[in-house]
Amino acid sequence: MSLTVPTDLLAAAERGEVDDAAFLDCIAASLPYAWETVTALAGRLAESGADLADNRVPPPDESSRGQLLRLVASDAMRAAVERHFGVRLAFQNCHRVALFRPEATESHRRFVSPRAQLLNQSPEFVDC
């Protein structure tokens, strides 16, 4: 299961749309490692003035790796994170999450290209 959904949030979803704030709270509580990672990257991006901020440090354990994978694999979660931080999110391998400024289209295009994916491979990532 991707998220641990509180009963009141599930009831709200059953009645209709759920706002981003409640959804993001659920993501942060359910996937703390993934949330901390993207929050730290958003902070670095805001402070740096660069086109992107990325994480190159492997997660400390499989549970944390799973959190990242669940966050980036869900269109709804990715979109909510992108709206919240005002960024574009991209992902390579099992842990390289990157946040891009919305106007950094060329940097984003290079990051998500087949070339970049191939160059970001290494034997230790085969089973990550």
C-alpha positions in Angstrom: 0.0 0.0 0.0 1.4 3.4 -1.0 -0.3 5.5 1.7 -1.6 5.1 5.2 -4.9 7.1 4.9 -6.6 8.4 8.0 -10.2 7.5 8.3 -11.4 11.1 8.1 -9.4 11.7 4.9 -10.8 8.5 3.3 -14.3 9.6 4.3 -13.6 13.0 2.7 -12.4 11.3 -0.5 -15.5 9.2 -0.6 -17.7 12.3 -0.4 -15.7 14.1 -3.2 -12.5 15.9 -4.0 -9.7 16.2 -1.4 -7.6 19.4 -1.3 -3.9 19.3 -1.9 -3.0 20.2 1.7 -4.8 17.2 3.2 -3.3 14.9 0.5 0.2 16.3 1.0 -0.1 15.8 4.8 -1.0 12.1 4.1 2.0 11.8 1.8 4.3 13.3 4.4 3.0 11.1 7.2 3.0 7.9 5.0 6.3 8.4 3.2 8.5 10.4 5.5 11.8 9.6 3.9 10.5 10.5 0.4 8.9 13.7 1.7 12.0 14.8 3.6 14.1 14.2 0.4 11.9 16.3 -1.9 11.5 19.0 0.8 15.3 19.2 1.1 15.7 19.3 -2.6 13.1 22.1 -2.9 15.0 24.1 -0.3 18.3 23.6 -2.1 16.7 24.6 -5.4 15.2 27.8 -4.0 18.5 28.8 -2.4 20.8 27.9 -5.3 19.3 29.7 -8.2 20.3 26.6 -10.3 18.0 24.9 -12.8 17.8 21.7 -10.7 18.6 20.1 -7.4 19.0 16.4 -7.3 19.6 13.6 -4.8 22.5 11.3 -5.6 22.7 9.6 -2.2 21.2 6.1 -2.1 18.5 5.6 0.5 19.6 4.1 3.8 17.4 1.0 3.5 14.9 -0.8 1.3 11.9 0.8 3.1 13.2 4.3 2.3 13.9 3.3 -1.3 10.4 1.9 -1.6 9.0 5.3 -0.3 10.8 7.1 -3.1 9.6 4.7 -5.7 6.0 4.9 -4.5 6.1 8.7 -4.5 7.5 9.1 -8.1 5.4 6.2 -9.5 2.1 7.8 -8.5 0.9 10.5 -11.0 -1.3 12.0 -8.3 1.5 12.2 -5.7 4.0 13.6 -8.2 1.5 16.2 -9.4 0.7 17.3 -5.9 4.4 17.6 -5.0 5.0 19.6 -8.2 2.2 22.0 -7.4 3.2 22.4 -3.8 6.8 23.2 -4.5 6.3 24.9 -7.9 8.7 22.5 -9.6 9.0 19.7 -12.1 10.0 16.4 -10.6 12.1 13.8 -12.5 13.6 10.4 -11.5 16.3 8.1 -12.6 17.3 4.7 -11.2 16.3 3.8 -7.7 17.1 7.1 -5.9 18.1 9.9 -8.2 15.2 12.3 -7.7 15.6 15.8 -9.2 13.5 18.9 -8.9 13.6 21.5 -11.7 12.4 25.1 -12.0 9.4 25.1 -14.3 11.3 27.3 -16.9 14.3 25.0 -16.9 13.0 23.0 -19.9 16.4 22.3 -21.5 17.9 21.0 -18.3 14.8 18.8 -17.7 14.9 17.5 -21.2 18.5 16.5 -20.8 17.9 14.8 -17.5 15.0 12.7 -18.8 16.7 11.8 -22.1 17.7 8.2 -22.9 21.3 9.4 -23.0 21.2 10.6 -19.4 19.5 7.5 -18.3 22.2 5.3 -19.9 25.0 7.5 -18.5 23.6 7.2 -15.0 23.9 3.4 -14.9 26.3 1.5 -12.8 26.5 -2.2 -11.7 25.4 -1.4 -8.2 22.1 -0.1 -9.5 21.1 -3.3 -11.3 19.0 -4.6 -8.4 18.1 -1.3 -6.7 
